[in-house]
Amino acid sequence: MLDRPELLGTRGAVSATHWLGSAAGTAMFDLGGNAFDAAVAAAFVIQVVEPHLNGPGGDVPILVHDGATGEAEVICGQGPMPEAATPQAFRDRGVDAIPGSGLLPAVVPGAFGAWLRLLRDRGRLDLGTVLAPAIDYAEHGYPLLPKAADMIDVLAPLFREEWTGSGEVYLPGGRSPKPGARICNKPLAATYRRIVAEADAAKGGRENRIDAAITVFYEGFVAETIADFLATAEPLDSTGRRNSGLLTGDDLAAWRPTIEQTVTADYRGHTVHKAGPWSQGPVFLQQLGLLEGFDLAAMDHGGADHLHTVVESAKLAFADREAFYGDPAHTDVPLKELLDPAYAAARRELIGTKACGELRPGLDGWFPQPPLPAEPDADWRAQLADGIPAVVKLTAAKGDTCCISASDRDGNMVVATPSGGWLKSSPVIPGLGFPLGTRGQMALLDEGHPNTVASGKRPRTTLSPTLVTKDGRPHLAFGTPGGDQQDQWTLNFFISHVDGGLRPQAAVEQRAFHTDQVPSSFAPRSARPNRLVVENSCPPEVVAQLRARGHDVTLAPDKSLGKVCATGFDGDLVLAAASPRGQQAYAVAR
């Protein structure tokens, strides 16, 4: 019995991690828009209503399938490190690892430019139309999510005493708002309105006006306000000291989003598209390469053999991520070899009947030894030290972000996982209404690693949406919140669909699991060898069998791991599926 229905329609579909985003996106179809317009409208709404997880100062990879040409591409909205960012620059500040909060880990904000690049190149509507819902919610208010209220409450002392720009927006009347309270972000509404007004004043047609909006953000008043703030601000961060940032207005002016080819692999008649190794996306493909040699369909789906096989494959793939992934514009990533079926076949032989607690990359490479995690602490000082965008409490699912997927009757598909620029890790910039992103925390200071920090280099990100085509036709576009777990939870969804034979909504609702052996990409980059986390609906006999194989099994609350959102096609119909986890993600089909 499903918790949610699988939705089918004839015009378009949107699935997102907040119902207001899905509603705003779907409204674009009634205004003559397509899936790309819908995704952009949903994305800007989610920046407003999920401020604890993303914002205009954050990052996003966007995967696009063009129904007219059949081509797929990646719009890279991952901004690079500042020009001044070098390992020595950080060591000169007295740090031996890039902190997860403050201004030191700030990178160029990539989300705004990437979404507008999508709108300009593939949408139909103008900027004012797609921004209207976000402006309305920012100006007139929206219901605050419980997790956002929890975060604001824990950080309230910091917002009152140190990050006062954050307090001015998120502590109305000087008090923490309650869950469900109506809260506004009038500075952000004013920022968006001014961008639209200055763009509308530009000469030329729709594309020129959108280009003008990008220029306003990266070279105009937005960039100037960011640069002025960075020139003097020295906020308290997780080092326990006040640190200025390395980002400058010149860094913003020099950047624009890029278009890249997807990285692909075939799996049982499906072609899977991911972003390149500046993301963790290829790790999904490496897992599929390993799993293709197992008859998953013959296993008890969700049984001990199935979970063991999938988790041990994940350990091998993520070991390669740790050793070899980085910005391919700055480092030589052996991606062709890592995705070679012969390499996968050799690696598959390492999967035995017992759990392995070692990270074993398959080629010559190295990665720093991750620390064991400290016990969670709700104090705001401890929260700053943990770079994950969620209040760290006693939970097995700490990673979080956002997801938007949209498809339309013309065969267009788009999926993105926007994140960064969240409330927990950097102060809101006065006059703009949003904080900068802290994605730089994912880069290393160790010399010689593919993910070592460097001027203008993208830090390797966890953000990892997925596109799938089948027999040359668009099939599914999906993603999930979850930090490092994204490419485990979405993998479970995908193999439940392909190997388990489940419809997308049923696959979304399958029991979720993951391994925490993978070193976290977030500060302080800790790991738990052999830890296997599974939702507590897992049968006791399966748990016992996994423990007998050496897995350190931890039971998470039922329906707590991930929020997979998916759209796609069922013949000539569009479909949409959304996870019931968290009672927050919703899908709409028209």
Buried (B, 14 or more C-beta within 10 A) or exposed (E): EEEBEBBBBEBBBBBBBBBBBBBBBBBBBEBEBBBBBBBBBBBBBBBBBBBBBBBBBBBBBBBBBBBEEEEBBBBBBBBBBBBEBBBEBBEEBEBEBBBBBBBBBBBBBBBBBBBBBBBBBBBBBBBBBBBBBBBBBBBEBBBBBBBBBBBBBBBBEBBBEBBBBBBBBBBBEEEBBEEEBEBBBBBBBBBBBBBBEBBEEBEEEBEEBBBBBBBBBBBBBBBEBBBBBBEEBEBBBBBEEEBBBBBBBBBBBBBBBBBBEBBBBEBEEBBBBBBBBBBBBBBBBBBBBBBBBBEBEEBEBBBBBBBBBBBBBBBBBBBBBBBBBBBBEBBEBBBEEBBEEEBBEEBBEBBEEEBBBEBEBBEEBEBEEBEEBEEBEEEBEBBBBBBBBBBBEEEBBBBBBBBBBBBBBEBBBBBBBBBBBBBBBBBBBBBBBBBBBBBBBBBBBBEEBBBBBBBBBBBBBBBBBBBBBBEEEBBBBBBBBBBBBBBBBBBBBBBBBBBBEBBBBBBBBBBBBBBBBBBBBBBBBBBBBBBBBBBBEBEEEBBEBBBEBBBBBBBBEEBBBBBBBBBBBEEEBBBBBBBBBBEBBBBBBB
